[in-house]
Amino acid sequence: MTDTTDTTDTTASGARRETLGFQAEVTQLLDLMIHSLYSNREIFLRELISNASDACDKLRFEALHNPALFEDDPELAIRVDYDAAARTLTIADNGIGMSRDEVIANLGTIAKSGTREFFARLSGDQRKDAHLIGQFGVGFYSSFIVADRVTVVTRRAGEKPDQGVRWESAGAGEFDVEMVEKAGRGTEITLHLREGQDDLLSGSKLRSIVRRYSDHIVQPIRMKKEEWKDGKPGKLAEDETVNQASALWARPRSEIGDEQYREFYKHVGHDFDDPLAWTHARVEGRSEYTQLLYIPARAPFDLWDRNARHGVKLYVRRVFIMDDAEQLLPGYLRFVRGVVDSADLPLNVSREILQESRDIEAIRGGCTKKVLDLLAHLAGEDREKYAKFWGEFGRVLKEGIGEDPANRERIAALLRFASTQADTADEVVSLADYVGRMKAAQEKIYYVTAETFNAARNSPHLEVFRSKGIEVLLLSDRVDEWVVGHLADFEGKALVSVAKGGLDLGTLEDAAEKGEDRQEAEEFGPFVERLKASLGERVKDIRVTRRLTESPACLVADEHDMSANLARMLRDAGQPGPAWKPILEINPRHPVVARLRDEERNFDAWASVLFDQALLAEGGQLDDPATFVKRINQLMLEMGADRPGAAA
């Protein structure tokens, strides 16, 4: 919230002026921004022009329902003026404008969701923080990069001239607000430039900045021409339009350079970084629309905030309709930014209408296909770029396996996972890569899920697979349980957990090994029954296994039960679910099992330790750690007492 100080006075005109305090986060942002972004100070003009363009778009949309908002001034435009003598630069628009409450809310506070997380991620490294600040979107506050005082005069469209608002601040923790007369609607922002910013008081310099950063803006950006005399700029003459003032997405691709695409992305995506990739197409047929969609280079700080709005801008016949039209793309592609311009939708379309529109269904399907095609192209033709994409957005894309059955196979081809072939979690493979190097007799794709990469890599369930040189996928993202729950196979190869059901390696095991399994199961039958009697309800079953080569025991889930990892995730999230009862598998060739088989005096204690160790190796939590420790200590003492020469 913005805090009102005790300072209140009255101006010469009788208007009441209040001095209010910035929200604490605004003050912090201003300080960080001025120091972190100064090396790219010209972006302030791009940000202010972008805001002015948005204000014009919003007026056009609101005027669809209330044409009186145009106030006999239907031609929307943006002006850039400077006064070298006064050392001021003014950016003005005749867009929607702001009321007093909107001025305080928009210029005095940061209402954006995820603000706390944003500030928590700041490192103090100006270079790194500059990227985060760019993601957060500085907009109006970028004025203070070049100005030591900023004055805003605005009036909301439809209000009376005496409902204008004047806002002024030096960016030092507080601002003044008062009501003023303003004849025309819209907003004028006047920057009182700092010392050393004289180059911004040049028409040619300002034009070059506008053409570089804002040429794509739909509204005309106007400036006074300079009359030159003797090679020097003289007085200002009539207006000229500095930018192309046409919808960039509506122009042929052959007329648009890569730099123009990049600058338009920064406008539409509110990002300081260049995009990773983009796709631009005009679609004709039952539904006609143009799509210009971008893949960002970095994940926004609020990507995982469920309250954040993500999506693309929707236009209808080049008329802005809404920001963040989430109906245009599925949730797992919420990182995509850009524009969709429909030729078929009505101008008065609402979010409720979008949810039921068949045209929107067609646009959604077409946009989804285009994005997946673009990602497939990167994955095949530019693996370095795709690796960057995967590092930023891979976990989000995985959600599509369950959310979008129609595109499941295409999404599956884009997935990447760590595996036992690599040493780090960053070295990932595709399912196609895995299938391509499967052993000749291998019929299944094997995987293990765990809470972390190291837990997956060191899982005892991998022992027999390592001994046979069989690759196993290591799944440690929380969303991976969702993925394997909806992806049964890939290219005809079933996905099988190494920690569920009985071990079945098919033809990867020879007849002799299978014969040994049966023989050991019979031989250890009485011992298994003793373990069952000892552990009771803690286990669903106990059996001898060849799954292990180094560990004495492990826990597995029955074939149709949830995995131990999923059960743990549900418990940690506080979600009720069926109690997880594992199967204990024992390694008959391990010395600990051989010792326990002959144990008489402390059999129950050793059986509990065997189970608890297997649970810990699985990444589980003991119900009673203190008892486990006492039991271990007691067994160690008794083992010591049994040694020859031990004290009586």
C-alpha positions, 0 to 999 in steps of 0.5 A, a space after each residue: 500500500 502507498 502511505 500518506 504522509 502528514 504533508 498536505 497543502 493548497 496550491 495558488 489555484 486552490 487545489 489540494 496537494 498531497 505528498 504520499 510515500 512510495 511503496 517500499 518495493 518501488 523505492 527499492 526498484 528505483 534504486 536498483 534500476 538506476 544503477 543496473 540499467 544505466 548502461 542501456 539508458 535509451 530503453 526509457 523512451 521505448 518503455 514510455 512509448 510502449 505504455 502510451 501505445 497500450 493506453 491508446 489500445 485500451 481507449 480504442 477497446 473501451 470506446 467500442 462500448 462507449 464511443 463518447 470516450 473519443 471526445 471528438 478526437 478519434 485519431 490516436 497518436 503519441 507525441 515526443 517533444 523536447 525543450 533544450 532551454 528547459 532541459 525537458 523531454 515530454 512523451 504524450 498520448 491521447 489514450 485512456 488516461 488515468 484517474 487520481 486513484 489509478 495514478 496512485 495505484 499505477 505510479 506509487 505501488 507495484 501490484 504485480 504478483 510475485 513481487 516478493 519472490 522477485 526481490 528475493 532473487 536479486 543477487 546484488 550483481 548489477 549485470 545479473 539483476 539487470 536481467 531480472 529487472 527487465 523481466 519484472 518490467 520497469 515501464 514508467 519507472 525507467 524515466 528516473 534512469 535519465 531524469 532527476 524529476 518527473 511530472 505526469 499530467 493525465 485525465 481519464 477519457 470521459 471525465 470533465 476537464 477539471 478532473 485532471 491529475 498532476 503527479 510529480 516526484 524526484 524518485 526519492 521515496 515520495 511523490 506529490 498528487 493534486 487535481 488540475 485542469 486538463 483539456 484533452 484526455 490522455 497522459 503527458 510525462 515530462 522528464 526533467 533531465 539529469 546533468 549529462 543527458 544533453 544528447 537527449 535534447 536533440 531531435 536527430 538523437 530522439 528520432 534514431 532512438 524511436 526508429 530503433 526501438 519503437 518503429 513497430 508501434 501501431 500509433 503514429 509517433 509524431 515530432 516537430 521537424 527541425 529546420 536546418 540552417 548552415 548545417 545546424 538545427 534551427 527552429 521547429 516546423 510542422 509535425 512529422 511521423 517518425 515511425 512506420 505506424 503500421 501493425 508489424 504483424 500485418 506486414 509481409 515477413 519479407 519486409 521485416 528484419 530480424 532487429 524489428 522482430 526483436 524490438 517488437 518482442 520487447 514491446 509485446 513481451 515486456 522483456 529487455 532480452 532478445 527472444 530465443 525464437 519466433 514464428 510469424 504466419 498468416 493462416 487462411 481457411 475456415 478461420 483467418 488470422 495472423 500469428 506472431 509468436 515468440 519463445 522468450 530466452 528466459 523464464 519470467 520470475 512469476 512463471 510458477 505463480 498460479 495467480 499470474 496472467 500469461 498469454 498473448 495479445 488478441 487483436 481483431 482486424 488490428 483493433 486491440 481487444 485484450 492482453 494475456 488472452 489465455 484461451 489462445 494457447 494451452 497452459 503448458 505453453 504459457 511462456 509464449 508471448 506475441 500477437 494473434 490478429 483475427 479477421 473473424 471474431 467480433 470486436 465486442 468479444 469477451 473472455 466468456 465468448 472466447 471460451 465458447 467460440 469455435 473460431 477460438 478453438 481453431 486459432 488455439 489449435 493452430 497456434 499450438 501446432 505452430 509453437 510445437 513446430 518451432 520447438 521441433 525445428 530448434 530441437 532438430 536444427 539448433 540443439 544449443 538453442 533448444 538446450 537453452 529453451 529446455 533449461 528455462 521451460 522444460 518442466 512447463 512443457 512436460 505438463 502438456 503430456 497430460 493436458 493435451 492428449 491430441 499432441 501427446 506424441 509431438 510433445 513426447 518427442 520434445 521431452 528431455 531427461 537425465 539418464 544413467 549415461 550422463 554424470 550431471 542433471 544437465 546432460 539430458 537425452 530425448 526419448 528418441 535418443 534412448 530408443 536409438 541406443 537400446 540393446 538389441 534385445 531390449 523391449 522397454 524404456 526403463 526409468 526411475 523417479 526420485 526427489 532429486 537427481 542424486 537420489 535417482 542416480 544412486 537408487 538401489 533399483 538401478 543395480 542390475 541395470 548397471 551390471 547389464 549396461 542398460 540405460 535408465 532415465 532418471 526422473 527427478 522433477 515433480 512433474 515427472 510423476 505426472 508425465 509417466 502417469 500419462 505417457 504409456 509408451 513411445 514409438 511402441 516401446 512401453 515406459 516401465 518403472 524399475 521400482 514398480 512390479 516384479 523385475 522382468 527384463 524379458 530376453 535381456 535375462 537368459 534361461 540360466 538366470 531365470 532358473 537361479 531366480 526360481 531356485 533361490 526363491 524356493 531356498 529362501 522361502 522359510 526365511 521370507 515367511 519369518 520376515 513377513 511374520 516379523 514385519 507384519 503390516 509394514 509390508 504388502 509382500 516380501 520376495 527374493 529378487 535379482 534386482 540388487 547386486 550391491 544392496 541387501 534390500 529395497 522397497 518397490 511398489 506393486 505394479 498398479 500402486 502409486 510409486 514411493 516418490 508420488 506417495 511422498 509428494 502427496 504427503 508433503 503437499 498435505 493431500 490425502 491418499 491411500 497409505 503406501 504399503 511397499 513390497 520388500 525385496 531381498 538380495 539372497 547373495 548379500 552377506 547381511 541377508 545371509 547373516 540375518 537368515 541364521 539369526 535367532 536372538 535378535 531377528 525382529 530387530 534386524 528385520 526392522 533395521 533391514 526394512 528401515 534402511 531400504 526405506 531410507 535408501 528409497 528417500 523415505 522418512 522413518 516414522 520413528 527415527 529415535 527408535 531406529 537409532 536405539 535399535 542400531 546402537 543396541 545391535 552394535 553393542 551386542 555385536 561387540 559383546 559377541 566378539 572373542 575377547 570382549 569384556 564380560 
